[in-house]
Amino acid sequence: MSESDVTRGGLEGARPGREAVTGAHAGRRRRRRRDRRGEQPVVPEAHFSSYYGRPVLKAPPWRALDIAGYLFLGGLAGASSLLAAGGQVTGRPGLARVAKLGAAGAITVSLGALVHDLGRPARFVNMLRVVKPTSPMNIGSWLLAGYAPLTVAAAAADVTGRLRVMGAGATAVAAVLGPAVTTYTAVLLSDTAVPSWHEGYRELPFVFAGSGAAAAAGLALACAPPAQTEPARRMAVLGAVTELGAFRLMKRRMGLVAEPFEQGRPHRLLRGAELLTTAGAALAACADAVGRAGVGRRLGRVPAAVAGAALLTGSAALRFGVFHAGVASAQDPAYTVVPQRERLRARSG
């Protein structure tokens, strides 16, 4: 009941603000009246914008040369260990030696790049104080700490000719850890909140596995005796098909957050990676076909070296392209907020 009365002297007992309909109820009344009259809203529907245009996420502070180089060299090392074990088992000492030296050198430089980005070696050592299975960074640190000495021991035994049994054992264990070394960096990137890395969590490990295999095959083709590179040629084709196929599938599934892969520097790097990897794999496949025909020795080193250089450069370009695309996606707030709203709309509808 109203607390005010209308008299000859006017309104008595009125309490300002008490009887006004405000807030959501008033908005609903106005909307009902407007709908009845068929009126259209004057103010357009609000569109997405972030707070003062600032990024929602803080872009990764990592140095591109250090971290993208670390990604590339780790993949090269892990796949080279597999190739080294294969060369050792099949009686191809030249191929095995190149792969062992490549794995040891690549993982050493990779660790150096990681420590350089961290700032001081103590920060890497601090990650080994605990074992945390839910942390890709922690598990990856333990993986590198165990894998790197094995590759150095295998290479040293091969070069010096001493402790061959221990060297063979180190090569075998490094080959077992090699696939994890090649792909764990993809899990590490996917575990972040960076949109173009996180949304590729299903396919990115396969992309990195194929890229690492292509790089290891490229190193072997460029440096090993041509007569012993048949496994490397086949690995080049398999790695290229896996890398390119998985990357195309990843971009198709990601939707909006795949845009950074198609713009600016990432697009140029990834396009170059696709062309170089395709050309290197095609040349390696032709060399493999010629080798099976029995005329492989007459080819010489030049075609193999060209194919190897193309595969190595293409693999490196892929890692740098993926790195820069992730940084670009973190800097644009649309790639963070719009997919979140789409997921909420899909759950509610």
C-alpha positions in Angstrom: 0.0 0.0 0.0 1.3 3.5 -0.8 2.4 5.6 2.1 1.5 9.0 0.5 -2.0 10.6 0.2 -3.3 13.2 -2.3 -5.0 16.2 -0.5 -6.1 19.7 -1.5 -2.7 20.9 -0.5 -1.0 18.5 -2.7 0.9 15.2 -2.1 1.5 14.5 1.5 3.7 11.8 3.1 5.7 11.2 -0.1 9.1 9.6 0.3 11.2 10.4 -2.7 12.8 7.3 -4.4 10.8 4.8 -2.5 8.1 4.2 -5.0 10.0 4.6 -8.2 10.5 1.3 -10.1 14.2 1.0 -10.9 16.8 -1.4 -12.0 15.9 -4.6 -13.9 12.1 -4.3 -13.3 12.0 -0.9 -14.9 14.1 -2.1 -17.8 11.7 -5.0 -18.4 8.7 -2.6 -18.4 10.4 -0.3 -20.9 11.3 -3.2 -23.1 7.7 -4.6 -23.0 6.3 -1.2 -23.9 8.8 -0.8 -26.7 8.1 -4.3 -28.0 4.4 -3.6 -28.1 4.9 -0.4 -30.1 7.4 -2.2 -32.5 10.2 0.3 -31.8 13.8 -0.6 -32.6 16.8 0.1 -30.2 18.8 3.2 -31.1 22.0 2.0 -29.5 23.7 -0.8 -31.4 24.5 -4.1 -29.8 27.7 -4.0 -27.8 30.7 -5.8 -29.3 33.8 -7.3 -27.7 36.5 -5.0 -26.4 39.0 -5.5 -23.6 39.8 -3.1 -20.7 41.3 -0.1 -22.4 42.3 -2.3 -25.3 44.9 -4.1 -23.1 45.7 -7.8 -23.7 43.9 -10.2 -21.5 47.0 -12.4 -21.2 50.6 -11.5 -20.7 52.6 -12.5 -23.8 55.4 -15.0 -23.1 58.6 -13.1 -22.2 60.8 -15.8 -23.8 63.4 -14.8 -26.4 62.5 -16.2 -29.8 66.1 -17.3 -30.7 66.5 -19.1 -27.4 63.2 -20.8 -27.0 62.3 -21.5 -30.6 65.9 -22.7 -31.1 65.4 -24.9 -28.0 62.3 -26.4 -29.5 64.0 -27.1 -32.8 67.2 -28.6 -31.4 65.4 -30.8 -28.9 63.3 -32.3 -31.7 66.4 -32.8 -33.8 68.2 -34.6 -31.0 65.4 -36.9 -30.0 64.7 -38.1 -33.5 68.5 -38.5 -34.2 68.8 -40.9 -31.3 66.2 -43.1 -33.0 68.1 -42.9 -36.2 71.4 -43.7 -34.5 70.0 -46.8 -32.9 68.6 -47.9 -36.3 72.0 -47.4 -38.0 73.8 -49.3 -35.2 71.4 -52.3 -35.4 71.4 -52.5 -39.2 75.2 -52.2 -39.6 75.4 -48.6 -40.9 78.3 -47.2 -38.9 78.6 -43.9 -40.9 74.9 -43.2 -40.4 75.0 -44.1 -36.7 78.0 -41.9 -36.0 76.4 -38.8 -37.7 73.2 -39.4 -35.8 75.0 -39.8 -32.4 77.1 -36.7 -32.9 74.0 -34.8 -34.0 72.0 -35.9 -31.0 74.7 -35.0 -28.6 75.5 -31.6 -30.2 71.8 -30.6 -30.6 70.8 -31.4 -27.0 73.8 -29.6 -25.6 73.1 -26.5 -27.5 69.4 -26.8 -26.7 70.1 -26.9 -23.0 72.5 -24.0 -23.4 69.7 -22.0 -25.1 67.2 -22.9 -22.3 69.6 -21.9 -19.5 70.5 -18.6 -21.4 66.8 -17.7 -21.5 66.3 -18.7 -17.8 69.2 -16.3 -16.9 71.4 -18.6 -14.8 72.0 -22.4 -14.5 70.7 -22.5 -10.9 67.1 -21.9 -12.2 67.3 -25.1 -14.2 68.8 -27.0 -11.3 66.0 -25.8 -9.0 63.4 -27.5 -11.2 65.0 -30.8 -10.3 64.3 -30.5 -6.5 60.9 -32.2 -6.8 59.2 -34.6 -9.1 55.8 -33.3 -10.2 54.1 -35.5 -12.8 51.4 -32.9 -13.5 54.0 -30.3 -14.6 55.3 -30.7 -18.2 58.2 -28.3 -17.3 59.3 -30.4 -14.3 59.0 -33.8 -16.2 60.8 -32.3 -19.2 63.7 -31.0 -17.0 64.1 -34.5 -15.6 63.9 -36.0 -19.1 66.6 -33.7 -20.4 68.8 -34.3 -17.3 68.8 -38.0 -18.0 68.9 -37.9 -21.8 71.7 -35.5 -22.4 74.5 -37.5 -20.6 73.4 -40.6 -22.6 73.8 -38.9 -25.9 77.2 -37.6 -25.0 78.3 -41.0 -23.7 77.1 -42.7 -26.9 78.9 -40.2 -29.2 82.1 -40.3 -27.1 82.2 -44.1 -27.2 81.7 -44.1 -31.0 84.4 -41.5 -31.7 87.0 -42.9 -29.4 86.3 -46.6 -30.0 86.4 -47.3 -26.2 83.7 -48.8 -24.0 81.7 -49.9 -27.0 79.3 -52.0 -24.9 78.5 -49.0 -22.7 78.2 -46.8 -25.7 75.7 -49.3 -27.3 73.7 -49.4 -24.2 73.6 -45.6 -24.0 72.5 -45.4 -27.6 69.6 -47.8 -26.9 68.4 -46.0 -23.8 68.7 -42.6 -25.6 66.6 -44.1 -28.4 63.9 -45.1 -25.9 63.8 -41.5 -24.5 64.1 -39.9 -27.9 60.4 -39.7 -28.8 59.6 -38.1 -25.5 62.4 -35.5 -26.0 61.0 -34.8 -29.5 57.4 -34.2 -28.4 57.4 -33.0 -24.8 58.0 -29.4 -25.8 54.6 -29.6 -27.7 52.9 -30.6 -24.4 54.8 -27.8 -22.6 53.4 -25.2 -25.0 49.9 -26.7 -25.0 49.8 -26.6 -21.2 50.0 -22.7 -21.3 47.1 -20.3 -21.6 48.4 -19.0 -24.9 45.4 -19.5 -27.3 47.2 -20.7 -30.5 49.3 -23.1 -28.5 46.7 -24.4 -26.1 44.0 -25.1 -28.7 46.4 -27.2 -30.7 47.0 -29.7 -27.8 45.6 -32.7 -29.8 47.8 -32.3 -32.9 50.8 -30.3 -31.9 52.8 -33.3 -30.5 52.3 -35.0 -33.9 53.5 -31.9 -35.7 56.6 -31.7 -33.6 57.3 -35.4 -34.0 57.1 -35.2 -37.7 59.2 -32.0 -37.8 61.9 -33.6 -35.6 62.0 -36.7 -37.7 62.4 -34.6 -40.9 65.2 -32.6 -39.2 67.1 -35.7 -38.1 66.7 -37.2 -41.6 68.0 -34.0 -43.1 71.1 -34.0 -40.9 71.8 -37.6 -41.9 71.3 -36.9 -45.6 73.6 -33.9 -45.5 76.4 -35.6 -43.5 76.3 -39.4 -43.7 77.7 -41.5 -46.6 75.0 -41.6 -49.3 75.2 -45.4 -49.5 74.0 -45.7 -45.8 71.2 -43.1 -45.8 68.3 -45.3 -46.9 66.6 -45.2 -43.4 67.1 -41.5 -43.3 65.4 -41.0 -46.7 62.4 -43.0 -45.6 62.3 -41.2 -42.3 62.3 -37.9 -44.2 59.2 -38.8 -46.2 57.4 -40.2 -43.1 58.3 -37.1 -41.0 57.2 -34.7 -43.7 53.8 -36.4 -44.3 53.2 -36.5 -40.5 54.2 -32.9 -39.9 52.2 -31.3 -42.8 49.1 -33.5 -42.4 48.9 -32.9 -38.6 49.5 -29.2 -39.0 46.7 -28.8 -41.6 44.3 -30.8 -39.4 45.2 -28.7 -36.3 44.5 -25.4 -38.1 41.2 -26.7 -39.4 40.0 -27.7 -36.0 41.2 -24.6 -34.1 38.9 -22.2 -35.8 39.4 -18.5 -34.9 42.7 -19.0 -33.0 44.3 -20.5 -36.1 44.3 -16.9 -37.6 47.8 -16.0 -36.2 49.3 -18.9 -38.2 48.0 -17.2 -41.4 49.1 -13.6 -40.7 52.4 -11.7 -40.8 55.7 -13.2 -39.8 54.3 -16.6 -38.7 52.6 -17.0 -42.0 55.8 -16.4 -43.9 57.8 -18.7 -41.7 55.2 -21.5 -41.9 54.7 -21.1 -45.6 58.5 -21.4 -46.1 58.6 -24.4 -43.8 55.9 -26.1 -45.9 57.7 -25.5 -49.2 61.1 -26.5 -47.9 59.9 -29.7 -46.1 57.9 -30.8 -49.2 60.8 -30.2 -51.5 63.3 -31.9 -49.2 61.0 -34.9 -48.8 60.3 -35.2 -52.5 64.0 -35.1 -53.3 64.7 -37.7 -50.6 61.9 -39.9 -52.0 63.4 -39.7 -55.5 66.8 -40.6 -54.1 65.3 -43.6 -52.3 63.7 -44.8 -55.5 66.9 -44.5 -57.4 68.8 -46.2 -54.6 66.4 -49.2 -54.7 67.1 -49.4 -58.5 70.8 -50.0 -57.7 72.3 -46.8 -58.9 72.5 -44.9 -55.6 76.2 -44.6 -55.5 76.3 -42.6 -58.8 74.1 -39.9 -57.3 76.9 -38.4 -55.2 76.4 -36.1 -52.2 74.9 -33.0 -53.8 71.3 -34.1 -54.1 71.4 -35.6 -50.6 73.0 -32.4 -49.2 70.3 -30.2 -50.9 67.5 -32.4 -49.5 69.1 -32.4 -46.0 69.5 -28.6 -46.0 65.9 -28.1 -47.1 64.5 -30.4 -44.4 66.7 -28.9 -41.6 65.7 -25.3 -42.6 62.0 -26.2 -43.0 61.9 -27.8 -39.5 63.5 -24.8 -37.9 61.1 -22.4 -39.7 58.2 -24.4 -38.4 59.3 -24.1 -34.8 59.9 -20.3 -35.2 56.5 -19.9 -36.9 54.7 -21.7 -34.2 56.5 -19.7 -31.5 55.7 -16.3 -33.1 52.1 -17.3 -33.8 51.6 -18.1 -30.1 53.0 -14.8 -29.0 50.7 -12.9 -31.5 47.6 -14.8 -30.2 48.4 -13.8 -26.6 48.8 -10.1 -27.6 45.3 -9.9 -29.2 42.5 -10.2 -26.5 40.0 -11.4 -29.1 41.7 -14.8 -29.4 41.2 -15.3 -25.6 37.7 -13.9 -25.0 35.8 -14.8 -28.1 36.5 -18.6 -27.9 35.5 -18.5 -24.2 32.2 -16.9 -25.1 31.6 -19.5 -27.8 32.2 -22.3 -25.4 29.9 -20.8 -22.8 27.2 -20.3 -25.5 27.6 -23.9 -26.6 27.3 -25.2 -23.1 24.2 -23.2 -22.3 22.4 -23.8 -25.6 
